[in-house]
Amino acid sequence: MNRNCRQTLLATSLAVGAWLLAAPVHAQTVVEEWANVQRPAAPTLKPVTVEPQTTALLMLDFMTQNCGKRPRCVASLPAMKNLLSQARARNVLVVYSLIANTTAADVLKDVAPQPGEPSVLSGPDKFVNTNLEQILKDKGIKSVIAVGTAAHGAVLYTASGAAFRGLNVIVPVDGMSANDAYTELVTATVLTTAPTVSARTTLTRTALMKF
């Protein structure tokens, strides 16, 4: 290597080293940054006009065993009872989901299923190992309203599963509940920012929904 090349290499190395020393130091992961992370602005809730013939209301895991033990879920029941009444009055397809070791009889009475309303039993994503997709296809469903508990479980994963299958998704925030408000905030953020899911999801509240 000639003298000029050595000088150029040395100068480049010194410049890079100086830049690295001057650059701000960042935490390596979000855990180190945790205390300084700013929460995003609240998403805009949008009005929704429901098309009864092509929309299904998914009542997710409103069981005594889980919803009945979550104060935020119990607090959502009056709004969910009203939503359910409006949907039934317009002949909207209503589908329930159940959790392990339960039956439809374990759904809280305020929002209990009526005879003939189908139900599926699965984990967080109600499309997994169930006939939910077929139920919706058979009725010509193009949109689903996803409500229930937990927000970061059944609602998030089932809403995402619906979006991945080409369905439009409506999520009223007063119908998705968790153990705390932060978890609901995170769910709302994911639903409105995640690839594919956000493009097909409308966040709203029941008062902004018209059948």
C-alpha positions as CSV (number, residue, x, y, z in Angstrom):
1,M,0.0,0.0,0.0
2,N,1.5,3.3,-1.0
3,R,1.8,6.3,1.3
4,N,-1.2,8.2,-0.2
5,C,-3.5,5.2,0.3
6,R,-2.3,4.8,3.9
7,Q,-3.0,8.4,4.6
8,T,-6.4,8.3,3.0
9,L,-7.4,5.1,5.0
10,L,-6.1,6.7,8.2
11,A,-8.1,9.9,7.6
12,T,-11.2,7.9,6.8
13,S,-10.9,5.8,9.9
14,L,-10.4,8.9,12.1
15,A,-13.4,10.5,10.6
16,V,-15.6,7.5,11.2
17,G,-14.3,7.2,14.7
18,A,-15.0,10.9,15.4
19,W,-18.6,10.5,14.0
20,L,-19.3,7.5,16.2
21,L,-18.1,9.4,19.3
22,A,-20.2,12.4,18.4
23,A,-23.3,10.5,17.6
24,P,-26.0,10.3,20.3
25,V,-26.1,7.1,22.3
26,H,-29.4,5.1,21.9
27,A,-30.7,2.3,24.0
28,Q,-30.4,-1.0,22.3
29,T,-34.0,-2.1,22.9
30,V,-37.4,-0.7,23.9
31,V,-36.8,-2.0,27.4
32,E,-34.0,0.4,28.0
33,E,-36.1,3.2,26.4
34,W,-39.2,2.2,28.3
35,A,-39.4,5.2,30.6
36,N,-38.9,7.7,27.8
37,V,-41.3,6.3,25.2
38,Q,-44.1,8.7,24.3
39,R,-47.5,7.3,23.8
40,P,-49.1,8.0,20.5
41,A,-52.0,10.4,20.0
42,A,-55.5,8.8,20.4
43,P,-56.9,7.4,17.2
44,T,-59.9,9.2,15.6
45,L,-63.2,7.3,16.2
46,K,-65.2,7.3,13.0
47,P,-69.0,7.0,12.4
48,V,-70.1,3.7,10.8
49,T,-73.2,2.8,8.9
50,V,-73.7,-1.0,9.2
51,E,-75.0,-3.0,6.2
52,P,-77.2,-5.6,8.1
53,Q,-77.3,-8.2,5.3
54,T,-73.5,-8.4,4.9
55,T,-72.3,-7.8,8.5
56,A,-71.9,-10.1,11.4
57,L,-71.6,-9.2,15.0
58,L,-68.9,-11.3,16.8
59,M,-69.6,-11.5,20.5
60,L,-66.3,-12.7,21.8
61,D,-65.9,-14.5,25.1
62,F,-68.5,-12.7,27.2
63,M,-68.3,-15.5,29.8
64,T,-68.9,-15.5,33.5
65,Q,-65.5,-17.0,34.0
66,N,-63.5,-14.1,32.4
67,C,-65.7,-11.1,31.6
68,G,-67.6,-11.6,34.9
69,K,-64.3,-11.1,36.7
70,R,-63.1,-8.1,34.8
71,P,-64.6,-4.8,36.0
72,R,-63.9,-3.1,32.7
73,C,-65.7,-5.9,30.8
74,V,-68.7,-5.8,33.2
75,A,-68.9,-2.0,32.7
76,S,-69.2,-2.6,28.9
77,L,-72.2,-4.8,29.2
78,P,-74.9,-2.1,29.0
79,A,-73.5,-0.8,25.7
80,M,-73.1,-4.4,24.4
81,K,-76.7,-5.2,25.3
82,N,-77.9,-2.2,23.4
83,L,-75.6,-3.1,20.4
84,L,-76.9,-6.6,20.4
85,S,-80.5,-5.4,20.5
86,Q,-79.9,-3.1,17.5
87,A,-78.2,-5.9,15.5
88,R,-80.9,-8.4,16.2
89,A,-83.6,-5.9,15.2
90,R,-82.0,-5.6,11.8
91,N,-81.4,-9.3,11.4
92,V,-77.7,-9.0,11.6
93,L,-75.9,-12.4,12.0
94,V,-74.7,-12.8,15.6
95,V,-71.9,-15.3,16.3
96,Y,-70.6,-16.1,19.8
97,S,-67.3,-17.4,20.8
98,L,-66.7,-19.5,23.9
99,I,-63.6,-20.3,25.9
100,A,-62.3,-23.7,27.1
101,N,-64.4,-25.7,29.5
102,T,-67.5,-23.6,28.9
103,T,-70.8,-23.7,27.0
104,A,-73.2,-21.1,25.7
105,A,-74.9,-21.3,29.1
106,D,-71.9,-19.6,30.6
107,V,-72.3,-16.4,28.6
108,L,-73.4,-13.6,30.8
109,K,-77.1,-13.3,30.8
110,D,-77.2,-9.6,29.7
111,V,-75.7,-10.6,26.4
112,A,-76.7,-14.3,26.2
113,P,-77.2,-16.0,22.8
114,Q,-80.7,-16.7,21.5
115,P,-81.6,-20.0,20.1
116,G,-80.2,-20.6,16.6
117,E,-77.3,-18.1,17.0
118,P,-74.0,-20.0,16.3
119,S,-71.0,-20.3,18.5
120,V,-67.4,-21.4,18.1
121,L,-64.8,-22.5,20.7
122,S,-61.2,-21.5,20.3
123,G,-58.3,-19.6,21.7
124,P,-57.6,-15.9,21.0
125,D,-58.1,-16.2,17.2
126,K,-61.6,-17.6,16.8
127,F,-60.8,-18.6,13.2
128,V,-58.3,-21.2,14.3
129,N,-59.7,-24.7,14.3
130,T,-63.3,-23.6,14.0
131,N,-65.8,-23.2,11.2
132,L,-66.2,-19.4,11.8
133,E,-64.8,-18.6,8.4
134,Q,-67.3,-21.0,6.8
135,I,-70.2,-19.6,8.8
136,L,-69.4,-16.1,7.5
137,K,-69.0,-17.2,4.0
138,D,-72.2,-19.1,3.9
139,K,-74.1,-15.9,4.9
140,G,-72.2,-13.7,2.4
141,I,-70.6,-11.6,5.2
142,K,-68.2,-8.9,4.1
143,S,-67.8,-7.0,7.4
144,V,-67.6,-8.0,11.1
145,I,-68.1,-6.1,14.3
146,A,-65.7,-7.4,16.8
147,V,-66.4,-6.9,20.5
148,G,-65.5,-8.8,23.6
149,T,-62.7,-9.6,26.0
150,A,-59.9,-9.6,26.2
151,A,-59.1,-6.7,23.9
152,H,-55.5,-7.9,23.4
153,G,-56.7,-11.5,23.0
154,A,-60.0,-12.4,21.3
155,V,-60.7,-9.0,19.9
156,L,-57.2,-8.2,18.5
157,Y,-56.5,-11.7,17.1
158,T,-60.0,-12.3,15.7
159,A,-60.2,-8.8,14.2
160,S,-56.8,-9.4,12.6
161,G,-57.8,-12.8,11.4
162,A,-60.9,-11.3,9.7
163,A,-58.8,-8.6,8.0
164,F,-56.3,-11.2,6.7
165,R,-59.2,-13.0,5.2
166,G,-60.4,-9.9,3.3
167,L,-63.2,-8.9,5.6
168,N,-63.7,-5.3,6.8
169,V,-63.6,-4.9,10.5
170,I,-65.5,-2.6,12.9
171,V,-64.3,-2.3,16.5
172,P,-66.2,-0.1,18.9
173,V,-63.8,0.8,21.6
174,D,-66.5,0.7,24.3
175,G,-66.9,-3.0,23.4
176,M,-63.3,-4.2,23.8
177,S,-62.2,-4.7,27.4
178,A,-59.1,-5.8,29.2
179,N,-57.9,-5.7,32.8
180,D,-56.6,-2.2,32.4
181,A,-56.8,0.9,30.2
182,Y,-53.2,0.6,29.0
183,T,-53.8,-2.8,27.4
184,E,-56.9,-1.4,25.6
185,L,-54.7,1.5,24.4
186,V,-52.1,-0.8,23.0
187,T,-54.8,-2.8,21.2
188,A,-56.3,0.3,19.7
189,T,-52.9,1.3,18.5
190,V,-52.1,-2.0,16.9
191,L,-55.5,-2.2,15.2
192,T,-55.0,1.3,13.6
193,T,-51.3,0.9,12.7
194,A,-50.6,-2.7,11.8
195,P,-50.0,-3.6,8.1
196,T,-53.2,-5.0,6.4
197,V,-55.2,-4.9,9.6
198,S,-55.2,-1.1,9.9
199,A,-56.3,-0.7,6.2
200,R,-59.4,-2.8,6.9
201,T,-60.3,-1.7,10.5
202,T,-62.5,1.1,11.5
203,L,-62.3,2.2,15.2
204,T,-65.5,3.6,16.5
205,R,-67.9,3.7,19.5
206,T,-71.4,2.3,19.7
207,A,-72.9,5.7,19.8
208,L,-71.4,6.4,16.3
209,M,-72.8,3.3,14.8
210,K,-76.0,3.3,12.7
211,F,-77.8,0.2,11.5
